[in-house]
């Protein structure tokens, strides 16, 4: 359960990176993005990771430099996301979003290779010409829908493991535990508890009425974000993996 928590954390962080990358690429300043994340932390996206993203976007060092711009674009990892992906392969469960998050970290770590590649490889992309405010709201919707997909996939893995190893997991209780004080704590974890209260035999969270409704309402914005990112040459491995899984 702790391993799956950490795998979901990998996914959540990569989704936030993709949202940040898109907003930065349409010319938003750190302070503008800080305001956006602050607003998101007051709605359905309210969570610890959104909160600290807001904080780092507004953080300056003693010389007045915006610290987020000084951080090298490479990420390390301790292995728990990798273990989650390996377990998913072992059990035959399609944890596509977490897998992409792990590979994104691997790719980010190849800094020297990426710099060399950028000297010889080019992309034929287009500039963003749409409504920036609409795009930001679309990103909020896509981020939320993708996040729900990630949790649904994580629960698929726990269910498969429970069946294989003869475990009796309290799925609603797990959501409450994560809600209590973990890194992925967020307001919507209560909805997972509600889903299993409604149907203890639930096979996939997406089949619950709350999750199903979010997916239905999110699709237009979600697809706009995916197509905009692709046209601009902005990588969105987790947002697109979530949408591909749903489709």
Buried (B, 14 or more C-beta within 10 A) or exposed (E): BEBBBBBBBBBBBBBBBBBBBBBBBBEBEBEBBBBBBBBBBEEBBBBBBBBBBBEBBBBEEEEEEBEBEEEEEEBEBEEBBBBBBBBBEEBEBBBBBBBBBBBBBEBBBEEEEBEEEEEEEEEEEEEBEEEEEEBBBBBBBBBBBBBBBBBBBBBBBBBBBEEEEEEEBEBBEBBEBBBEEBBBBBEBBEBBBBBBEEEEEBEEBBEBEBBEEBBEEBBEBBBBBBEBBBBBEBBBBBBBBBBBBBE
